[in-house]
């Protein structure tokens, strides 16, 4: 079975083609036959494209357009044309899987895409305005190119959909909850993948483990996972809640927003820009949302960069403590995503605060940032694991699972 995966961000697009054989739910992630990355962040209206294949063919180019449908059509041509060709024709693709950020209360598991599903994704765009529309554009682009092929939506919110009501409900008027204002959580595809991969690394079943998953990238979230299920998480009604992030504030006193509106005349759009694009590491350091650049600035003596990292670590430790309380115990602390997988200083600082509980990093292993390994000392009270998150493979697995379920009926 050939599965095409589309993982659309607000200003990026990642696509992969996998060939699946056997029971893929128990397999290690294979390299994709083909993968394409599109980035619109460097120059407005310019798509920077990189395509690679498992046979090491590489294509790099730039196209002057910000139209996602046009770009998707262009990159899919590289599947069956030119040096990056890996199939004879597009119709060889059996199923297409899409990461969809927000499924609300409507979709608690992955689902085949229908007109009703598309309408719901569009309706929920008010809760994920930079992501759901991009996800929908990808779905419609594939409909035009491969109208007879099944498409599957894999929702970022689904893994957190069964949190206890006490974790999911905000302490405002109960009418909020009745109207769908609740903690949904995000990065669910990553958290779910890391749960299963950690169990494999430790030689356990996920149902035996209590885990704290630290997804630390440009966006950051933690989850408390008990017996394979998310019981608490830091992102909330939107991906803005919780941890300090690259350019997002994370949780702040809502009274600040009331003050800014009343005293400074801020509009909702201005607040959205402030909290999502001008805060976090970028806002405090005044330099960058990239932890690497912040660390370089600290080494050069930049005090604001040091403050930015200190706040980042303080809040990370605080939320790890909150997840620990929700779990009432812990078997493993898991670090994943760009910062979590690569920033040894962040992992060390996060764990240092819990040494009184017997959490012990192996410093040499931590410095090497080994992929998919336990980096705790032998006598550590909990295992500390780095997992290379593979959302695209998790989406491919979901496509296989739903397709196998449908054909077995």
VOGU-3710 file (C-alpha; in Angstrom, 3 decimals, decimal comma):
1> xxxxxxxxxx> 0,000/0,000/0,000  1,327/3,432/-0,957  0,301/6,215/1,423  0,804/9,906/0,697  0,941/12,097/3,814  0,313/15,857/3,759  1,304/17,764/6,889  0,455/21,427/6,393  1,554/24,215/8,712  0,571/27,857/8,576
11> xxxxxxxxxx> 3,662/28,728/6,499  5,035/25,336/5,560  4,087/22,090/3,890  5,654/18,684/4,407  4,677/15,729/2,249  5,854/12,105/2,358  5,194/8,928/0,389  5,443/5,618/2,263  5,119/2,076/0,965  3,533/-0,051/3,674
21> xxxxxxxxxx> 3,779/-3,819/4,036  2,814/-6,074/6,918  1,441/-4,919/10,263  2,759/-1,357/10,309  1,469/-0,647/13,834  4,368/-2,654/15,297  7,075/-1,665/12,797  9,927/0,805/13,263  9,458/3,940/11,137  11,005/3,364/7,694
31> xxxxxxxxxx> 12,434/6,195/5,602  9,839/7,515/3,156  10,256/6,734/-0,533  9,922/10,461/-1,225  9,518/13,590/0,848  9,034/17,248/0,038  9,383/20,348/2,200  7,934/23,752/1,295  8,780/26,867/3,323  7,217/30,296/2,868
41> xxxxxxxxxx> 8,849/31,943/5,909  11,958/33,503/4,390  10,520/35,626/1,588  6,916/36,706/1,232  5,203/35,065/-1,720  8,171/32,781/-2,413  7,965/29,025/-1,864  11,311/27,375/-1,129  11,064/23,727/-2,123  13,258/20,760/-1,313
51> xxxxxxxxxx> 12,445/17,247/-2,532  14,405/14,138/-1,536  14,047/10,434/-2,261  15,212/7,285/-0,491  17,737/6,820/-3,304  19,334/10,197/-2,384  18,010/12,195/-5,345  17,534/15,852/-4,364  15,684/18,737/-6,012  15,808/22,335/-4,748
61> xxxxxxxxxx> 13,925/25,225/-6,294  12,023/28,420/-5,567  8,637/29,372/-6,995  7,029/32,800/-6,768  3,616/31,922/-5,364  1,900/31,604/-2,011  -0,969/29,533/-3,440  -0,880/26,206/-1,594  -2,930/24,315/-4,191  -0,520/25,308/-6,957
71> xxxxxxxxxx> 2,476/24,224/-4,888  0,931/20,886/-3,917  0,231/20,151/-7,572  3,798/21,091/-8,479  5,535/19,005/-5,830  3,368/15,958/-6,556  4,567/16,086/-10,157  8,057/15,342/-8,805  6,736/11,964/-7,616  6,442/10,657/-11,156
81> xxxxxxxxxx> 8,631/13,016/-13,186  12,285/14,043/-13,261  15,180/12,933/-11,086  13,013/12,481/-7,985  10,593/10,115/-9,720  9,606/7,161/-7,481  6,346/6,010/-9,130  5,160/5,695/-12,718  1,890/7,534/-12,239  -0,017/9,339/-9,497
91> xxxxxxxxxx> -2,791/6,736/-9,491  -0,410/4,282/-7,795  -1,110/6,115/-4,535  -3,708/4,148/-2,569  -4,699/6,559/0,211  -3,865/10,100/1,340  -3,542/11,089/4,988  -3,765/14,675/6,238  -2,766/16,168/9,567  -5,692/18,341/10,634
101> xxxxxxxxxx> -5,015/20,508/13,656  -8,490/20,923/15,152  -11,230/18,308/15,287  -13,117/19,894/18,178  -15,653/17,639/19,856  -16,748/16,350/16,482  -13,848/13,999/15,712  -12,262/12,057/18,532  -10,451/9,642/16,219  -9,110/9,673/12,670
111> xxxxxxxxxx> -11,787/9,516/9,993  -12,358/9,171/6,261  -12,884/12,579/4,688  -16,351/13,349/3,325  -18,114/16,576/2,441  -19,447/16,692/6,018  -15,940/16,277/7,442  -14,674/19,083/5,209  -17,493/21,340/6,363  -16,620/20,653/10,000
121> xxxxxxxxxx> -12,924/21,348/9,419  -13,923/24,663/7,833  -16,263/25,499/10,718  -13,532/24,755/13,264  -11,142/27,127/11,486  -12,289/29,796/13,942  -10,399/27,796/16,613  -7,316/27,154/14,444  -7,340/30,001/11,912  -3,777/29,546/10,636
131> xxxxxxxxxx> -3,925/25,752/10,336  -7,366/24,306/9,533  -7,736/26,381/6,332  -4,291/25,189/5,183  -5,271/21,599/5,965  -8,483/22,046/3,976  -6,614/23,475/0,981  -4,476/20,340/0,896  -7,549/18,111/0,985  -9,190/19,997/-1,871
141> xxxxxxxxxx> -5,992/20,006/-3,941  -5,847/16,204/-3,695  -9,547/15,939/-4,557  -8,817/17,693/-7,855  -5,823/15,497/-8,661  -6,966/12,120/-7,318  -10,754/12,346/-7,036  -11,322/8,601/-6,634  -8,757/7,993/-3,892  -9,743/7,850/-0,201
151> xxxxxxxxxx> -8,488/10,625/2,055  -8,166/10,374/5,831  -8,037/13,179/8,389  -5,792/12,574/11,407  -6,592/15,146/14,089  -4,029/16,761/16,375  -6,671/17,108/19,091  -7,834/13,474/19,062  -5,217/12,028/21,429  -6,364/14,408/24,174
161> xxxxxxxxxx> -10,083/13,945/23,535  -10,678/11,648/26,509  -9,089/13,764/29,226  -11,037/13,831/32,499  -13,584/16,642/32,716  -11,594/18,279/35,523  -8,618/18,654/33,179  -10,630/19,688/30,126  -13,032/22,205/31,688  -12,094/25,856/32,278
171> xxxxxxxxxx> -13,245/27,438/35,573  -15,406/30,068/33,918  -19,207/29,928/33,548  -20,410/26,392/32,821  -21,958/27,791/29,638  -18,410/27,963/28,256  -18,159/24,208/28,364  -21,655/23,787/26,940  -20,615/26,012/24,018  -17,438/24,075/23,271
181> xxxxxxxxxx> -14,968/26,312/25,104  -12,699/23,759/26,769  -9,140/22,458/26,832  -8,608/20,499/23,606  -4,826/20,128/23,562  -2,618/19,885/20,481  0,488/18,108/19,167  -1,587/14,985/19,778  -0,153/13,051/16,830  3,345/13,622/18,212
191> xxxxxxxxxx> 2,345/12,786/21,789  0,663/9,573/20,649  3,648/8,517/18,537  6,087/9,245/21,384  3,961/7,234/23,789  4,189/4,136/21,608  7,850/4,646/20,690  8,876/5,144/24,323  7,167/1,884/25,247  9,138/0,125/22,490
201> xxxxxxxxxx> 12,436/1,650/23,642  11,810/0,581/27,235  10,560/-2,873/26,271  7,186/-2,237/27,864  3,572/-2,002/26,823  2,238/1,554/26,762  -0,615/0,487/29,047  1,964/-0,197/31,783  3,498/3,265/31,801  3,034/6,715/33,273
211> xxxxxxxxxx> 4,754/9,237/30,970  5,333/12,964/30,716  5,878/13,854/27,039  7,729/17,155/26,477  7,125/18,278/22,872  9,486/21,246/22,663  9,776/22,880/19,258  8,807/26,331/18,078  5,471/25,359/19,587  5,676/23,615/22,962
221> xxxxxxxxxx> 3,346/21,363/24,932  3,481/18,726/27,618  1,145/15,816/28,153  0,572/13,464/31,060  -0,003/9,983/29,649  -1,357/7,197/31,849  -1,806/3,693/30,434  -1,454/5,003/26,894  -4,061/7,769/27,257  -3,613/11,517/27,647
231> xxxxxxxxxx> -5,064/12,643/30,979  -3,708/16,215/30,999  -1,922/18,620/28,671  -0,684/22,209/28,623  -2,125/23,611/25,390  -5,786/24,452/25,732  -8,681/25,906/23,763  -6,019/27,103/21,319  -2,309/26,256/20,885  -1,463/29,511/22,701
241> xxxxxxxxxx> -1,953/28,178/26,230  0,633/26,649/28,529  4,399/26,747/28,074  6,476/29,673/26,858  7,295/28,976/23,200  9,399/30,341/20,366  7,213/33,350/19,587  4,060/32,511/21,595  3,571/33,715/25,141  1,954/30,621/26,575
251> xxxxxxxxxx> -0,333/31,199/29,555  -0,552/34,794/30,802  -2,855/36,556/33,249  -6,014/37,341/31,212  -6,215/40,603/33,127  -3,199/41,775/31,094  -5,276/41,486/27,934  -8,165/43,411/29,484  -5,708/46,095/30,559  -4,159/46,353/27,082
261> xxxxxxxxxx> -7,590/46,682/25,472  -8,836/49,288/27,946  -5,695/51,341/28,491  -3,735/50,892/25,263  -6,591/50,414/22,785  -5,438/47,036/21,492  -7,750/45,296/19,036  -8,276/41,507/18,976  -6,088/41,255/15,873  -3,302/43,220/17,549
271> xxxxxxxxxx> -3,464/41,012/20,630  -3,362/37,915/18,447  -0,230/39,207/16,703  1,353/40,201/20,010  0,746/36,881/21,752  1,460/34,549/18,829  4,229/36,322/16,919  5,973/38,797/19,249  6,196/36,969/22,567  7,982/33,931/23,989
281> xxxxxxxxxx> 11,727/33,582/23,447  11,566/36,088/20,610  9,694/38,697/22,624  11,857/38,492/25,744  15,252/38,137/24,041  14,463/40,652/21,301  16,488/38,410/19,001  14,944/35,178/17,845  12,422/32,408/18,476  15,221/29,887/17,866
291> xxxxxxxxxx> 16,737/28,416/21,037  20,083/27,976/19,269  20,364/31,691/18,572  19,296/32,511/22,120  22,021/30,198/23,490  24,613/31,829/21,208  23,573/35,243/22,519  23,859/34,041/26,114  27,406/32,850/25,400  28,151/36,372/24,124
301> xxxxxxxxxx> 26,886/37,906/27,370  23,392/39,019/26,300  21,340/39,478/29,492  17,934/39,536/27,794  18,716/36,244/26,090  19,648/34,785/29,480  16,385/36,029/30,974  14,446/34,479/28,074  15,993/31,075/28,692  15,540/31,376/32,459
311> xxxxxxxxxx> 11,809/32,039/32,006  11,540/29,192/29,503  13,147/26,729/31,953  11,161/28,034/34,933  7,869/27,477/33,168  8,955/24,106/31,760  9,794/22,872/35,259  6,509/24,245/36,631  4,408/22,404/34,067  6,392/19,174/34,453
321> xxxxxxxxxx> 5,454/19,404/38,130  1,805/19,906/37,195  1,817/16,870/34,903  3,534/14,843/37,635  0,733/15,708/40,048  -1,890/14,620/37,502  -0,132/11,257/37,056  0,652/10,643/40,755  3,861/8,941/39,741  6,148/8,613/36,747
331> xxxxxxxxxx> 7,971/5,919/34,795  9,588/8,061/32,096  10,147/11,678/31,093  10,268/12,023/27,302  11,808/14,847/25,255  10,906/15,312/21,606  10,731/17,856/18,720  13,478/20,266/17,671  14,437/21,657/21,078  13,577/18,542/23,039
341> xxxxxxxxxx> 15,653/16,303/20,786  18,674/18,576/20,337  19,089/21,055/23,203  21,076/19,227/25,896  21,138/22,338/28,092  17,325/22,495/28,171  16,986/18,818/29,100  19,633/19,143/31,820  18,053/22,256/33,325  14,570/20,708/33,271
351> xxxxxxxxxx> 15,733/17,548/35,051  17,980/19,312/37,559  14,975/20,613/39,487  13,797/17,046/40,129  17,045/15,528/41,336  15,533/15,497/44,848  13,120/12,842/43,483  16,003/10,740/42,216  15,834/11,783/38,563  19,364/11,487/37,189
361> xxxxxxxxxx> 20,592/12,268/33,669  23,686/10,578/32,280  25,550/13,791/31,381  27,663/12,213/28,629  24,646/10,662/26,925  22,672/13,877/27,278  25,409/15,877/25,548  25,334/13,498/22,563  21,525/13,864/22,133  21,134/10,249/20,957
371> xxxxxxxxxx> 17,960/9,501/18,993  15,435/7,095/20,510  17,489/6,265/23,588  17,230/6,310/27,367  19,680/8,932/28,667  19,111/8,411/32,400  21,698/6,843/34,674  21,185/3,212/35,622  20,096/4,178/39,157  17,733/7,003/38,122
381> xxxxxxxxxx> 14,287/6,785/39,716  12,695/7,426/36,289  13,826/6,782/32,747  14,613/9,893/30,683  14,178/9,294/26,969  14,810/11,228/23,765  12,376/10,304/20,997  12,623/11,574/17,431  8,991/12,374/16,768  7,677/11,153/13,433
391> xxxxxxxxxx> 4,219/12,601/12,915  4,166/11,654/9,236  4,755/7,988/10,001  2,048/8,126/12,684  -0,367/9,540/10,086  0,602/6,761/7,646  -0,074/4,197/10,383  -3,528/5,669/10,957  -4,250/5,452/7,224  -3,218/1,792/7,254
401> xxxxxxxxx> -5,358/1,082/10,321  -8,508/2,690/8,915  -8,037/1,181/5,471  -7,472/-2,286/6,919  -10,549/-1,863/9,101  -12,667/-0,832/6,108  -11,502/-3,690/3,850  -12,042/-6,297/6,603  -15,744/-5,529/6,888
//
